[in-house]
Amino acid sequence: MQSHLVRHRDGRRLKGIICDVRACAFYKDPLCTEGPDARIRPIAIGCALRRLCCKAGTCDLAPEWNRFYTTMHPDDAAEWEADICSAEAALSHAKQAEAHAEVVKADAATVTASKHAVEEAARHLGEVKEPRNFVRNNVFAKAGCERTAYHVRSWMESPRCKDDIIIDDDIECMYNATCCVAMFKALREEPLFQQCVPVYSVFYGSPSKIYFNCQDGELAVPCGALDVLERDMTDIGGDERGDDTDDRPIDISPSDDAATVRMKAVRSAEGGQQGCVLATNGCCLPYQKALRKTQHEYPKAEFVIQADDTSIRAASADAENVHKALKANRKALCNTVSNVKKVKYFRPGGGVEGIPAEQLEMQGGELVGLKLVGVYLAPDTEAGRKWQRDNLSADFTARFRSSRGSTSFETTTRTTMSGSCGTR
């Protein structure tokens, strides 16, 4: 019954009551609040009516959504089954031909050819039955971050992967930048999600809005935060559209001052509202299409994702091309790009073979390990264990150190933990 809200076509009557999100802004790193490295994220307050309504309306759908994101796509599974049936039929036909050649006492060349055909058909069937890789996104899985981290750790500890390359990729402002037209297109293409189109039309049929407290108070946006947030947004200022029947550009007037332009751009960003379960699915669904397309192009590569935090395992000779293909498919299907500062290439067995020179320069050379969904992952070596200990110790010290001056430790701790809500 809870999913009735999702399927209900008269939900537009509720829009004026529960559509808006009241959000407060947190610095992604509470210790870095100034300069070009300062990053800020709008986090929806948990008691917002529209967020609770969306969560209640989809909680009984979460298991189905999780199965969709963590199992082979039905179309791919059907194609695999058809390939197996075709290979089995070819083997059966080859065996019949071999038996017929023996019955009619065919010449030696014919008998040899029939035996060879059986061997080839059997070999082909074995290849077809080999497990196929498919995209796994743990976004709706219980303990999804832990599942993702353990999956990547298995790559690092497997001898067969030591010469492969693991790529860590993150989408730049996924919630704000995902094309809403692509979101609705993906919803309509997947039978499982077609029932959700009405409620998505209510909340995301027009440019999404996030309101900030610009006045004084505990949850006020910090001074200068809007400048940071504007910088973090991607492609603001173009035509921002919601559903494919809606075409409304940002209503920026030449007479607007700089603060008004910034505020209108923030409120009109594409994508969804961070903290809303509908936005999470709406942004991940078109991304799943891009991932599947890349998987089809490179069937030997592996992909495991937590929302937009993407981990790729590929042979060193293919890694760069796999990553380029994913970026191209994602741009075409979602209109999103990588956060280049977070992209990392890592070789579990050591070395830099297969890692592009420009990427090596950007990430500061060869890496000892990766920080993925908040977890420090490294091979089980002395260097790897030391790297994990050092980073965990530095994080712990930074987040729980006593503040200087008149600010109490309790206040500092509360501010730090609040500020870290937007981090993984």
Residue pairs with C-beta under 8 A, 6 or more apart in sequence:
2 56
2 57
2 58
2 59
2 60
3 57
3 58
3 60
3 61
3 195
4 57
5 11
5 53
5 54
5 56
5 57
5 199
6 57
6 58
6 61
6 195
6 196
6 198
6 199
7 195
7 196
7 198
7 199
8 198
8 199
9 198
11 198
11 199
11 202
12 201
12 202
14 53
14 202
15 202
15 203
17 49
18 49
18 50
18 53
19 50
19 202
19 203
19 209
20 48
20 50
20 209
20 211
21 44
21 45
21 48
21 50
21 51
21 209
21 210
21 211
21 273
21 275
21 276
22 44
22 45
22 48
22 211
22 213
23 42
23 43
23 44
23 45
23 210
23 211
23 212
23 273
23 274
23 275
24 42
24 43
24 45
24 212
24 213
24 219
24 221
25 40
25 41
25 42
25 43
25 212
25 221
25 222
25 225
25 229
26 40
26 41
26 43
26 418
26 419
26 420
26 421
26 422
27 33
27 38
27 39
27 40
27 41
27 222
27 225
27 419
28 39
28 40
28 41
28 419
28 422
28 423
29 37
29 38
29 39
29 419
29 420
29 423
30 415
30 416
30 418
30 419
30 420
31 398
31 416
32 38
32 39
33 222
34 224
38 228
39 228
39 232
40 222
40 225
40 228
40 229
40 232
41 274
41 422
42 210
42 212
42 229
42 274
43 274
43 275
43 421
43 422
44 51
44 210
44 273
44 274
44 275
44 276
45 51
45 275
46 52
46 275
48 275
50 203
50 276
51 273
51 275
51 276
51 277
54 199
54 203
54 276
54 277
54 278
55 277
57 199
58 65
58 196
58 277
58 278
58 281
61 196
62 140
64 192
65 140
65 192
65 281
66 140
66 141
68 190
68 192
69 136
69 137
69 138
69 139
69 140
69 141
69 284
69 288
70 136
70 137
70 138
70 141
71 134
72 80
72 132
72 134
73 134
73 135
73 292
76 132
76 134
76 292
80 128
80 132
83 128
84 125
84 128
84 129
87 121
87 124
87 125
87 128
87 129
88 125
90 121
90 124
90 125
91 118
91 121
91 122
91 124
91 125
93 121
94 114
94 117
94 118
94 120
94 121
95 118
95 121
97 114
97 117
98 111
98 114
98 115
98 117
98 118
100 114
101 110
101 111
101 114
102 111
106 114
132 299
133 295
133 299
133 300
133 301
133 302
133 303
134 292
134 295
135 288
135 291
135 292
135 295
135 303
135 305
136 151
136 303
136 304
136 305
137 284
137 287
137 288
137 291
137 304
137 305
137 306
137 307
138 144
138 145
138 147
138 148
138 304
138 305
138 306
139 280
139 281
139 284
139 305
139 306
139 307
140 281
141 147
144 306
145 306
145 373
145 374
145 375
145 424
146 375
148 304
148 305
148 306
148 309
148 311
148 372
148 373
149 372
149 373
149 375
149 377
151 304
151 311
152 166
152 304
152 311
152 370
152 372
152 377
153 377
155 161
155 164
155 166
155 302
155 313
155 348
156 166
156 348
156 377
156 378
156 379
156 380
157 348
157 379
157 380
161 313
161 348
162 348
162 349
163 315
163 316
163 347
163 349
163 353
164 313
164 314
164 315
164 316
164 319
164 347
164 348
165 313
165 314
165 315
165 316
165 319
165 345
165 346
165 347
165 354
165 355
166 311
166 312
166 313
166 345
166 346
166 347
166 348
166 370
167 310
167 311
167 312
167 313
167 314
167 319
167 322
167 323
167 343
167 344
167 345
167 346
168 309
168 310
168 311
168 342
168 343
168 344
168 346
168 370
168 372
169 309
169 310
169 311
169 312
169 323
169 326
169 338
169 342
169 343
170 308
170 309
170 310
170 338
170 339
170 342
170 343
171 177
171 287
171 308
171 310
171 330
171 336
171 337
171 338
171 339
172 234
172 336
172 337
172 338
172 339
173 232
173 233
173 234
173 271
173 336
173 339
174 271
174 283
174 287
174 307
174 308
174 336
175 271
175 272
175 273
175 274
175 279
175 283
176 233
176 234
176 269
176 270
176 271
176 274
177 233
177 234
177 235
177 269
177 270
177 271
177 335
177 336
177 337
178 270
178 271
178 272
178 282
178 283
178 286
178 287
178 334
178 335
178 336
179 241
179 270
179 271
179 286
179 334
179 335
179 336
180 204
180 207
180 208
180 241
180 242
180 243
180 270
180 271
180 282
181 241
181 242
181 243
181 244
182 286
182 333
182 334
182 335
183 200
183 204
183 271
183 272
183 282
183 283
183 285
183 286
184 197
184 200
184 201
184 204
184 242
184 243
184 244
185 244
185 286
186 193
186 285
186 286
186 288
186 289
187 193
187 194
187 196
187 197
187 200
187 282
187 285
188 194
188 197
189 289
190 285
193 281
193 285
196 278
196 281
199 278
200 243
200 278
200 282
201 243
203 273
203 276
203 278
204 242
204 243
204 272
204 278
204 279
204 282
205 242
205 243
205 245
205 246
206 242
206 243
206 246
206 248
207 240
207 241
207 242
207 248
207 250
207 267
207 268
207 269
207 270
208 242
208 269
208 270
208 271
208 272
208 273
208 279
209 267
209 268
209 273
210 266
210 267
210 269
210 273
210 274
211 267
212 221
212 226
212 266
213 219
213 220
213 221
214 220
214 221
226 259
226 262
226 263
226 266
227 262
229 262
229 266
230 236
230 262
230 265
230 266
233 265
233 266
233 269
234 336
234 337
235 270
235 335
236 250
236 265
236 266
236 268
236 269
237 250
237 252
237 265
238 249
239 247
239 249
240 248
240 249
240 250
240 268
240 269
240 270
241 247
241 248
241 270
242 248
250 264
250 265
250 268
251 264
251 268
252 261
252 264
252 265
256 264
270 335
271 279
271 282
271 283
272 278
272 279
272 280
272 282
272 283
273 279
280 307
283 307
283 308
283 334
284 307
284 308
286 333
286 334
287 305
287 308
287 330
287 333
287 334
287 336
289 333
290 326
290 329
290 330
290 332
290 333
290 334
291 303
291 305
291 310
291 326
291 329
293 329
293 333
294 301
294 303
294 322
294 325
294 326
294 329
295 301
295 303
297 325
298 314
298 318
298 321
298 322
298 325
300 314
300 315
300 318
301 312
301 313
301 314
301 318
301 322
302 312
302 313
302 314
303 310
303 311
303 312
304 311
305 311
306 373
306 424
309 372
309 373
309 424
310 326
311 372
312 319
312 322
312 323
312 326
314 322
314 323
315 354
316 347
316 353
316 354
316 355
317 354
319 345
319 354
319 355
320 354
320 355
320 356
327 337
327 338
330 336
330 337
331 337
340 362
341 362
343 359
343 362
343 363
344 363
344 367
344 370
345 354
345 355
345 356
345 359
345 360
345 363
345 367
346 367
346 369
346 370
347 353
347 354
347 355
347 366
348 379
349 379
350 366
351 366
352 360
352 365
352 366
355 366
360 366
368 378
368 383
368 384
368 387
369 376
369 377
369 378
369 379
369 384
369 387
369 388
370 376
370 377
370 378
371 377
371 391
373 424
374 423
374 424
376 387
376 388
376 391
376 392
377 388
378 384
378 385
378 387
378 388
399 416
399 417
399 420
400 413
400 416
401 412
402 409
402 412
403 409
403 411
403 412
